[in-house]
Structures are given as C-alpha cells and as structure tokens.
Amino acid sequence: MAEKHHQIVIIGAGTGGITVAAQLLRKNKSLDVVIVDPSDKHYYQPAWTLVGAGTFDYKDTVRDQASVIPPGAKWIQEYAEEVDPENNAVKLRNGDTLTYDFLVASPGIQIDLDGIEGLKEAMGKNDVCSNYVDPDYTWEVLQNFKGGNALFTQPATPIKCGGAPQKIMYLADDHFAKSGIKDKTNVIFATPGTSIFGVPEFARTLMNAINRKGIILKFYHKLVKIDGENKKAIYELTATDESNCIITVNDDNNVIHEEIVGTTRLTIPYDMMHLAPPQSAPDFIKTSKISHQEGGSKGWVKVDQNSLQNPDYPNVFALGDVAALPTAKTGAAVRKQAPVVVDNLLKLIAHKEANNKGYTGYSSCPLVTGYGKMVLAEFGYGNKRMSDPILSKLVDTTKEQWSMWILKKYGLPYMYWNLMLRGKA
Ligand SMILES: Cc1cc2nc3c(=O)[nH]c(=O)nc-3n(C[C@H](O)[C@H](O)[C@H](O)COP(=O)(O)OP(=O)(O)OC[C@H]3O[C@@H](n4cnc5c(N)ncnc54)[C@H](O)[C@@H]3O)c2cc1C
C-alpha cells in the first residue's frame, strides 16, 4: 500500500490521455507525467465501423499500449478505483495511492450491458451484434444474413460516436444490395431520438440516403428488452402521438410484423440486430466529487465547457467521453480539447491563470453512407455546423463524397497513430 506523489496524474491511456501526455511532454520534457491504465492494448475505435462492414482488419485497430506511451511518461498498469479531490489523491485497485499536483481524467465511457433486460444474455450470439463490443462478430452476422428484418437500434443514454449505430446500417444495406438479398430484406432503424441527426445540413443528406435505400425509420422507440431466444426486440414508445412513432401494426404495410404489447410497448421481430449498448461514466467517476452529483449531467465529470477545468477543484481537468459537455463524444472532439487542457495546465504550472477558453464544442462524425461514400459532419455547441476552413473550400462536406471515405479509411487512422498520439496534431 505505497503512496507516491507525481506532478501530473492522467487517468486513462486512451485517445484523451495519450494525446494530452504527448503534447505536454513535447512542450516540456522535464514534466513528471504518470498515466494510469490497466489495458495493455490501445484501440483505434473509429475504424470498428469499417471492421463491422468487412472493409478494415480488426488487427490494424489495436496496438500494444507500451508502444503509444509517450517518451518521458510513466505508465502504471492498474485500475484507478477512487478519485479523492479533497486530498489530491487517486486510489488504485492494488491498494496504492497516487497524490498529484494536477489531475487529468480521461477514462472514457462505460458499456452497461445490464442497462437493458436480456441484453447481456443476447449479445454476441444468435445474430445480436455490436460494433461497440465485437465488430468482427458484426461482420460475421452480416455475411450470414439471408434476408428478413435487419434491425438497427440505439439506447436512450449518451453514447460515444452517436452516429456509429446508423453508419453500420448504411454499410449493411449496401452489403445486402451487393449480395442480392436486398429485395427480401427490411432494414429498420428504431431510435429513441426525434431526428436522424442534430445538425440540419447533415440531417437532410442522411434523410435522402434513408429514402433512397428504403430504410424503415422509427423515432420515439426506446429499447427496453431483448428476447434473444425468440429474436424479438421490445420497445417503449415515448411519444403520445402514434403517428410520430411510425407504427405499421394496423397497416397493410406491416411488412416487419411488429406487434403492440399493452398500451405503450411494441415488439419488433428481428433476423439480425445491431445495437449500441447503454453507456455511462465509469462507476468510480460517478461516485467521485469531481463529477456532477445531480441533474442531467449526473455522473459525468464537471468541467467548464470552454476551458475543461473543474470549477470546484481547479487542479482537475477532464476531456473525452467522460467529460460533461453538451457535444458529441468523439475522438475528433478530443483532438480539439487536448490543446486547451495542455495550455491551461502549463499556465497553472507557471503560476498563471488557466484562461484558455478555446474549446467551443467541436466534434465531428464521419457518417459513412455506403462503401465508398461519406458525409463529414463537423459541428460545435448548439449543433452549429463548424467546418474545417481548408477542407470546406475543397469539398462540400454536407454531401456524400468518395474523397471523405478515403479520408476515413486511410487518412484518419494514419493521422491518429502518427500525429495525434504523438502530440503533433
Ligand atoms: C464503434 C465506434 C465508432 C466510433 N467512431 C468514431 C469516429 O468515427 N470518429 C471519432 O472521432 N470517434 C469515434 N468513436 C469514439 C472515440 O473512439 C472515442 O470518443 C474516443 O476514443 C474517446 O477518447 P477517451 O480518451 O475519452 O476514451 P478512450 O479512448 O476509450 O480511452 C479510455 C481509456 O481509459 C482506460 N480506463 C478505463 N477505466 C479505467 C480505470 N478505472 N482506470 C484507469 N484507466 C481506465 C481504458 O482502458 C482506456 O484505455 C467511435 C467509437 C466506437 C466504439
């Protein structure tokens, strides 16, 4: 039960933790930076969409953690189990305690398979798959699919990369067309949401893709149960007006054979289902004083939306999926958050004010709409479109583009491993 002090403790060696550590040490290699993470592997998760569609090798999304730890940083391969900001301390699972001058929390998001009845039992077998859990199995399911209902869905909780549940659907639809089974397939997207995408410029393009592909789109559908044995998904309808939900039960068009159960529930039978599981902040964060203890952001780390500094504990910062920020949780967001965190940390170390308020909610979602087609949705707080000034001069990123697909498949992975994780982008 040792106690050790470090200048900067970073929790999580994922996208946020490594990017911040690399940028800090690039600016000042004498800093004492320690990174806590139990995982011996680092994952490039954005490519899991492509893995699930059989167009990217899972092996190429994984590297040894040791290979991405920046030179000069110390890696402690252990779980953080408690954050005690009153005492500037992080307790580890092995009983050791790390005290810090500054803390950066970036432990990502937790997958809650217990969050939907029957999900844990159903996941990963009998044609229930998720790119969030095992993208190789998604590809197996797509290849074995022979027609019927292909159901794509997402939970009512916040999730990382909110576009991912629909990206795999567009790719699957394309795959079904190429395999000659499209005419005996119903592709269904059932979501608790009320629109296909929050930013109108991109929503229009996605609605065109949905109409072109003949996808059955169902809003106000909250998944509450999976009956894996009988291949049925049970939804709670969250709108009182049935027409909002697009229900076809009493319709001649009830080709998907959905059934009303009681007054507010509906069952959709599936032949395959892809879903994003419910997600939340890691449990040890939820119970720490650095997180919101109540309200809509309960459980997520409390930060100033522009400086990423905790208002109650000014020596604590958070970035990435764990931070309570009203924007999409993506690696692209981390790329814009990290320099702000680094700048503010260096200012505090130099006994200056942490006055960098430069993060304005940038996030981006590379929405692949088929093999060889992608819409690059970039936006900031308030779902305001926020395009890269150089890129938007060259291409109309609100439209499906082959060039953006090439960026997603080759450009972004290269940039991630070689520039971002090395503190160069
Ligand atoms: C299917 C899928 C598709 C996606 N597509 C895109 C995309 O196209 N574009 C995009 O920008 N983003 C995408 N993302 C999201 C992106 O991967 C995340 O937003 C990003 O990785 C967040 O970085 P992070 O550092 O917050 O978390 P992560 O990168 O997940 O890292 C968290 C780290 O914390 C560690 N950790 C967890 N618990 C503890 C603990 N108790 N103690 C210490 N360490 C801990 C983990 O081991 C992990 O290494 C996608 C994600 C998925 C799953």
The ligand as an SDF file (V2000), in Angstrom:
LIG
                    3D

 53 58  0  0  0  0  0  0  0  0999 V2000
  -17.8840    1.7880  -32.8830 C   0  0  0  0  0  0  0  0  0  0  0  0
  -17.2460    3.1140  -32.6000 C   0  0  0  0  0  0  0  0  0  0  0  0
  -17.1050    4.0270  -33.6320 C   0  0  0  0  0  0  0  0  0  0  0  0
  -16.5320    5.2760  -33.3830 C   0  0  0  0  0  0  0  0  0  0  0  0
  -16.3540    6.1190  -34.4390 N   0  0  0  0  0  0  0  0  0  0  0  0
  -15.7370    7.3110  -34.2400 C   0  0  0  0  0  0  0  0  0  0  0  0
  -15.4370    8.1620  -35.3410 C   0  0  0  0  0  0  0  0  0  0  0  0
  -15.7380    7.8320  -36.4850 O   0  0  0  0  0  0  0  0  0  0  0  0
  -14.8070    9.3350  -35.0990 N   0  0  0  0  0  0  0  0  0  0  0  0
  -14.4470    9.7170  -33.8300 C   0  0  0  0  0  0  0  0  0  0  0  0
  -13.8480   10.7760  -33.6840 O   0  0  0  0  0  0  0  0  0  0  0  0
  -14.7030    8.9270  -32.7620 N   0  0  0  0  0  0  0  0  0  0  0  0
  -15.3320    7.7370  -32.9390 C   0  0  0  0  0  0  0  0  0  0  0  0
  -15.5620    6.9010  -31.8600 N   0  0  0  0  0  0  0  0  0  0  0  0
  -15.4010    7.4360  -30.4830 C   0  0  0  0  0  0  0  0  0  0  0  0
  -13.9680    7.5190  -29.9920 C   0  0  0  0  0  0  0  0  0  0  0  0
  -13.3090    6.2880  -30.0910 O   0  0  0  0  0  0  0  0  0  0  0  0
  -13.9940    7.9920  -28.5200 C   0  0  0  0  0  0  0  0  0  0  0  0
  -14.8050    9.1320  -28.4100 O   0  0  0  0  0  0  0  0  0  0  0  0
  -12.6030    8.3300  -28.0140 C   0  0  0  0  0  0  0  0  0  0  0  0
  -11.7990    7.1720  -28.0200 O   0  0  0  0  0  0  0  0  0  0  0  0
  -12.6900    8.9350  -26.6080 C   0  0  0  0  0  0  0  0  0  0  0  0
  -11.4250    9.0320  -26.0030 O   0  0  0  0  0  0  0  0  0  0  0  0
  -11.2670    8.8480  -24.4140 P   0  0  0  0  0  0  0  0  0  0  0  0
   -9.8620    9.0740  -24.1170 O   0  0  0  0  0  0  0  0  0  0  0  0
  -12.3070    9.6280  -23.7350 O   0  0  0  0  0  0  0  0  0  0  0  0
  -11.6670    7.3080  -24.1800 O   0  0  0  0  0  0  0  0  0  0  0  0
  -10.9200    6.0060  -24.7020 P   0  0  0  0  0  0  0  0  0  0  0  0
  -10.1380    6.2740  -25.9290 O   0  0  0  0  0  0  0  0  0  0  0  0
  -11.9810    4.9550  -24.7880 O   0  0  0  0  0  0  0  0  0  0  0  0
   -9.8940    5.6420  -23.5550 O   0  0  0  0  0  0  0  0  0  0  0  0
  -10.2680    5.3890  -22.2310 C   0  0  0  0  0  0  0  0  0  0  0  0
   -9.1040    4.6850  -21.5470 C   0  0  0  0  0  0  0  0  0  0  0  0
   -9.3600    4.6760  -20.1350 O   0  0  0  0  0  0  0  0  0  0  0  0
   -8.9930    3.4170  -19.6240 C   0  0  0  0  0  0  0  0  0  0  0  0
   -9.6990    3.1770  -18.3700 N   0  0  0  0  0  0  0  0  0  0  0  0
  -10.9850    2.7830  -18.2000 C   0  0  0  0  0  0  0  0  0  0  0  0
  -11.2550    2.6390  -16.8890 N   0  0  0  0  0  0  0  0  0  0  0  0
  -10.1140    2.9570  -16.2280 C   0  0  0  0  0  0  0  0  0  0  0  0
   -9.7620    2.9830  -14.8510 C   0  0  0  0  0  0  0  0  0  0  0  0
  -10.6130    2.6330  -13.8870 N   0  0  0  0  0  0  0  0  0  0  0  0
   -8.5080    3.3520  -14.5160 N   0  0  0  0  0  0  0  0  0  0  0  0
   -7.6040    3.7020  -15.4790 C   0  0  0  0  0  0  0  0  0  0  0  0
   -7.8840    3.6830  -16.7920 N   0  0  0  0  0  0  0  0  0  0  0  0
   -9.1280    3.3170  -17.1620 C   0  0  0  0  0  0  0  0  0  0  0  0
   -9.3380    2.4300  -20.7370 C   0  0  0  0  0  0  0  0  0  0  0  0
   -8.5930    1.2290  -20.5930 O   0  0  0  0  0  0  0  0  0  0  0  0
   -8.9630    3.2250  -21.9680 C   0  0  0  0  0  0  0  0  0  0  0  0
   -7.6380    2.9770  -22.3840 O   0  0  0  0  0  0  0  0  0  0  0  0
  -16.1060    5.6240  -32.0740 C   0  0  0  0  0  0  0  0  0  0  0  0
  -16.2270    4.6850  -31.0420 C   0  0  0  0  0  0  0  0  0  0  0  0
  -16.7830    3.4550  -31.2960 C   0  0  0  0  0  0  0  0  0  0  0  0
  -16.9040    2.4440  -30.1780 C   0  0  0  0  0  0  0  0  0  0  0  0
  1  2  1  0
  2  3  1  0
  2 52  2  0
  3  4  2  0
  4  5  1  0
  4 50  1  0
  5  6  2  0
  6  7  1  0
  6 13  1  0
  7  8  2  0
  7  9  1  0
  9 10  1  0
 10 11  2  0
 10 12  1  0
 12 13  2  0
 13 14  1  0
 14 15  1  0
 14 50  1  0
 15 16  1  0
 16 17  1  0
 16 18  1  0
 18 19  1  0
 18 20  1  0
 20 21  1  0
 20 22  1  0
 22 23  1  0
 23 24  1  0
 24 25  2  0
 24 26  1  0
 24 27  1  0
 27 28  1  0
 28 29  2  0
 28 30  1  0
 28 31  1  0
 31 32  1  0
 32 33  1  0
 33 34  1  0
 33 48  1  0
 34 35  1  0
 35 36  1  0
 35 46  1  0
 36 37  1  0
 36 45  1  0
 37 38  2  0
 38 39  1  0
 39 40  1  0
 39 45  2  0
 40 41  1  0
 40 42  2  0
 42 43  1  0
 43 44  2  0
 44 45  1  0
 46 47  1  0
 46 48  1  0
 48 49  1  0
 50 51  2  0
 51 52  1  0
 52 53  1  0
M  END
$$$$
